[in-house]
Amino acid sequence: MTPQMWEERIKRWWINNSGQSREDAEMEYLRVAQDLEMYGIQYYPICNSKETDLTLGVSAQGIGIYKETNRITPRPFFSWSEIKNISFKNKVVGLIYECRIFNAECTNNIDIRIGMIRKFNMRTMDKSTITFRAKDISINMSILDLCVGTHNLYLRRRQPDLLEVQQMKAQAKEQRIRRIQEQNRLSREREQRIQAEAERDRYKNEITAINEQLRNMKMRCH
C-alpha cells in the first residue's frame, strides 16, 4: 500500500472508532492484532543438532521451529498439550587432540580445550526428543523462563477458576457494563446537546431573517 492509501485508511479507522474510551480502543486493537499471523510469538535464533540455522517461536499455543526465511509457517509445530517437558543442560567438556608417535615412542601433543555445551532437550508425549541450542548463550535463560511461564499459563487456563478469581471476573463484568451504560448516556447527552445547539442556531437565523424583513418593510413605508 502507498503512503496515501495508508493515510486514507487511518483516517477511516479514526472516524469509525472516534468516541471510544481508552479501554475499548485497546480492546479493539488487541482484537485486530491477534488475527495477525505473527501475533504473540517470541522468536529466538537457534541451531539444531546438525548445526542448521533455524528460528524458535514460543507462543501461547505452543512451540514452533521455523526456517530462517519463513517465520509464518513452522516446521514442525508442537502444541503445549504435546510437550511433556523441556530441559536445559549446561555441560563442561574437554576436547583432546593429537598423539604423535616418533621412533616407537609416544610423544603426546595434547591440546585440551574446555568449553561449555548448552543445549535444550524438548520431550514430546510420544517420547520423541528434539534437541537445539541458542546461537547466543545469553538468551538461554530467557528461552527457558518463557517456555516454563507460558506452559504454566496454559495449564492454568485449563483449571477451574478459584472462587476469588470468579468474583473478580464478575466484578470486572459489572464494571464493564456500567462503563458501557455511562458511555451510552454521555453519547446521548452529546447528541442532544448538538441537536439543541442546531435548533438554537436555526431559531437565531430565523429571528435575524424576520428582523431583516421588518426593517425592510419599515424602510419601504417611510
Phi, psi and omega in degrees: 000143179281162177303324179294320179294319177297319180298317179295319180294319179296320177299318180295319177298318181297318179295317182292331186251007180294145181093353179286150173285167179299318181296317180293322179296319179294320178295321178294320177300314180295323180298320179285316185295324185291347176275351178287146188294329183257013182292134173074013180253128176259124185257144177222137175284129182223173171230145176272188183294341178265010180064028174277133180287124181222180177231132177263133178239122181249128181218179179293339180274332181159206182238129177240150176243123188243153167288154182299332184269358183216105179258014181263312185250111179284145175220095004263183175230137180237117175288160182298333179290339180271342187268124180275310177199163175231125180239158182231126182247135179237097193243139176263132180229154174241132180251125183247129183240146156067116170232108184264144180247123177235123177053049177064006175251142182268109176258111184281125170244090191256128177245107181258122179242123178264127180217173181247128172257116181243115182219155177255140172242122178249120183253129182263172182295334178272016175071015172282152180235128177248124182248135177206166177223152177281143177293325180247116185295342182289345182259006182303310182292329177296317178297312183297314181297318180294318179297314181295314181296317180292322178294321177297321177295322177300315179294321182294324180295338182264006176256147177297142181294144172293160181303320180297319179293319178299319179295320179296320179295320179296318178296319179296322178295317178298317179296322179295319179296316179297322180295319178296317178298318179295319178296319178296320179297315179296323179295318178296317179298321179295317178296318179296321179295318179297317179296318180297319179294323178295318177297317179300315180296322180295316179295320179298318179295320179296317179298318178298318180295318179296316179299322179294320178296316179299320180296319179294320179297319179296321180294323179290325179295324180282000000 
